[in-house]
Amino acid sequence: MKTIILFDQTAPAGHARGPAPNPVAGDPHTNVWRCFTRPDGSLTAGLWDCSGGSFAIPSHPTDEMCSILEGEALIEHADGTRITVRAGDSFLIPHGTQTIWHVAKYVKKAFVCAAPGRQ
């Protein structure tokens, strides 16, 4: 039977904690609570948070839809343009996008990631 899946960090399907990838400044640490993953890995959804600091994503591995739940982050693109995302904002990061995330204090988001070519 299929049921609605709540994004609940108290009972996730998986949890990973550690330093943010490719740190640029500060000591950012992240938590990822995977609340749903398709058996073939083509879709993952859950919650993510990050403490203050900056980190680079040289090539985003998926198409990712995000909704900021708490805090804010400044996201810098490879061409130098910047966008600030805050609680209440939703956006899509296309596969292959190059970014640097700057988190002043804390940010938390809900996410859905779709692996390219596997939808």
C-alpha positions as CSV (number, residue, x, y, z in Angstrom):
1,M,0.0,0.0,0.0
2,K,1.3,3.5,-0.9
3,T,1.0,6.2,1.7
4,I,1.9,9.9,2.1
5,I,5.5,10.3,3.3
6,L,6.1,13.1,5.8
7,F,9.4,14.9,5.8
8,D,10.2,14.1,9.4
9,Q,13.8,14.4,10.6
10,T,13.0,12.4,13.8
11,A,12.4,9.2,11.8
12,P,14.0,9.5,8.3
13,A,14.9,6.6,6.0
14,G,18.5,7.7,6.3
15,H,20.6,10.4,8.0
16,A,24.0,11.7,7.1
17,R,26.0,14.3,9.0
18,G,29.4,15.8,8.3
19,P,31.4,18.7,6.9
20,A,30.0,20.4,3.8
21,P,31.7,19.3,0.6
22,N,34.4,21.6,-0.9
23,P,34.6,24.1,1.9
24,V,35.6,27.7,0.9
25,A,35.4,29.6,4.1
26,G,34.5,28.8,7.7
27,D,33.6,25.3,8.9
28,P,30.2,24.5,7.4
29,H,28.5,21.3,8.5
30,T,25.5,19.7,7.0
31,N,22.8,17.2,7.9
32,V,20.8,15.3,5.3
33,W,17.6,13.4,6.3
34,R,16.5,11.3,3.4
35,C,12.8,10.7,3.8
36,F,12.3,9.0,0.4
37,T,14.4,7.3,-2.2
38,R,13.2,5.4,-5.2
39,P,14.7,1.9,-5.4
40,D,16.4,2.8,-8.6
41,G,17.9,6.0,-7.1
42,S,16.2,8.2,-9.7
43,L,14.5,10.4,-7.1
44,T,15.4,11.4,-3.5
45,A,13.6,13.7,-1.2
46,G,14.1,15.0,2.3
47,L,15.5,17.7,4.5
48,W,19.0,19.3,4.6
49,D,20.6,21.9,6.8
50,C,23.9,23.7,7.0
51,S,25.7,25.7,9.7
52,G,27.6,28.9,8.9
53,G,30.4,28.9,6.3
54,S,30.8,28.6,2.5
55,F,31.2,25.6,0.2
56,A,31.4,25.0,-3.5
57,I,29.4,22.6,-5.7
58,P,31.5,22.4,-8.9
59,S,28.7,20.6,-10.8
60,H,25.3,19.9,-9.3
61,P,24.8,16.1,-9.6
62,T,20.9,16.2,-10.0
63,D,18.0,18.5,-10.9
64,E,17.0,19.7,-7.4
65,M,13.9,21.5,-6.3
66,C,14.4,23.3,-3.0
67,S,12.2,25.2,-0.5
68,I,13.9,27.1,2.2
69,L,12.3,26.4,5.6
70,E,14.6,28.4,7.9
71,G,17.4,30.9,7.7
72,E,19.0,32.1,4.5
73,A,21.9,31.6,2.1
74,L,23.5,33.6,-0.6
75,I,24.1,31.4,-3.7
76,E,26.9,32.5,-6.1
77,H,26.9,31.3,-9.7
78,A,30.0,30.5,-11.8
79,D,29.5,33.8,-13.6
80,G,29.6,35.8,-10.4
81,T,25.9,36.5,-10.2
82,R,24.3,36.0,-6.8
83,I,20.9,35.3,-5.4
84,T,19.8,35.3,-1.7
85,V,17.3,32.7,-0.7
86,R,15.2,32.9,2.5
87,A,12.6,31.1,4.4
88,G,9.6,30.8,2.1
89,D,11.6,30.8,-1.2
90,S,11.4,27.8,-3.6
91,F,13.7,27.3,-6.6
92,L,15.2,24.7,-8.9
93,I,18.9,24.0,-9.3
94,P,19.5,22.4,-12.8
95,H,21.9,19.5,-13.2
96,G,25.4,20.7,-13.8
97,T,25.0,24.1,-12.2
98,Q,28.2,25.5,-10.5
99,T,27.5,27.3,-7.3
100,I,29.1,28.5,-4.1
101,W,26.8,28.5,-1.1
102,H,27.4,31.2,1.5
103,V,25.6,30.6,4.8
104,A,26.0,33.4,7.3
105,K,24.4,31.5,10.3
106,Y,22.1,28.6,9.3
107,V,19.9,27.4,6.5
108,K,17.4,24.5,6.3
109,K,15.6,23.3,3.2
110,A,13.3,20.6,1.9
111,F,14.5,19.1,-1.3
112,V,13.5,16.7,-4.2
113,C,16.4,15.5,-6.4
114,A,15.8,13.8,-9.7
115,A,18.8,12.1,-11.4
116,P,19.3,13.3,-15.0
117,G,18.1,10.9,-17.7
118,R,16.4,8.6,-15.2
119,Q,13.0,10.2,-14.8
